[in-house]
């Protein structure tokens, strides 16, 4: 066992603990107060980003509900290293934003294509003008809606192209310095919040600081619950679950996927894939850092153990993948996935060692002799590749991803969409 493997569980347990996050927030507030700064929310708006198109529809309501000032920055799309399958990311973002808009009663419908570059440029100039005039919250929604509708943008004084480039360059550098890469992001005193999906974390933080103008009112954007009451599925009878053993989001969604299947009486098809970094796709350090800290927040909100981890990249992930065909054949797939995810992401087990892997397998009900034979069988590679090809054919590339009938979605926070698909009334033929 390497020193890194030995120490990692102790380091990550401290680094990702709720206690440390709360202490970090407290220090940030103390520093802000000491410097005499107002409570300020930074919003990083990407003009042609569907999630940003949703955020601008709720900023006014958010600012009216909390005693916070707003600072807006126009940013470029994420760099290539953070968006390795850009075309798929862009197309999926439009589809996903459409689902979110319908859930929250907002306005966005996937037009099937991105706005034209010249229209994006004109909208950017108008939005920069609105920022400088202090009317971004008032004007951004109409400008963004017009842009996505493909309609002529309103006339009016616009900032110069040179000023826009200077603004975006400074905004991009600020976003990078603060540790992020996406648009549609909100930043408050040391912590990032992605779009509408993470506003409940931000609201919880602000409420704890006494910033709600009407403290008795509920959250504007509460966390969307995963599951409803137990109800048999009516439109489909299975869930395709694409996952990686190295994905922290896969780790915290796995028990909830199986619970959804239990509630609806459907089968889960386990579509295991190689981790992205083991497929040659880059995962930059800021992206890794944001993902693991965001996973810790999400796990805490859902009461799922997480944080004492032992990164299974490399041999540990390959050993787990080699065992999957055996586990599935013996109808122990669910048990093995849950045992492995808990072991490496919450208990700090070294799945690269026989000692750690045997504990994981024993509690999943797998015979160690059978496991040792499975570890010598490389046929899992073809299945993992077939699963990856299927995932790509569905327009996705990352995990966790899911398919229920014609509904395809990505993310540990989209089980509500799966349940909608499972409970939908079949159309008459």
Secondary structure, 3 states (H helix, E strand, C coil): CCHHHHHHHHHHHHHCCHHHHHHHHHHHHHHHHHHCCCCEEEEEECCCCHHHHHHHHHHHHHHHHECCEEEEEECCCCCHHHCCCHHHHHHHHHHHHHHHHHHHCCCCCCCCCCCCHHHHHHHHHHHHHHHHHCCHHHHHHHHHHHHHHCCCCCCCCCCCHHHHHHHHHHHHHHHHHHCCCCCCEEEECCEEEECHHHHHHHHHHHHHCCCECCCCCCCCCCCCCCCCCCCCCCCCCEEEEEECCCCHHHHHHHHHHHHHHHHHCCEEEEEECCCHHHHCCCCCHHHHHHHHHHHHHHHHHHCCCCCCCCCCCCHHHHHHHHHHHHHHHCCCHHHHHHHHHHHHHCCCCCCCCHHHHHHHHHHCCCCHHHHHHHCCCCCHHHHHHHHHHHHHHCCCCCCCEEEECCEEEECCCCHHHHHHHHHCCCCCC
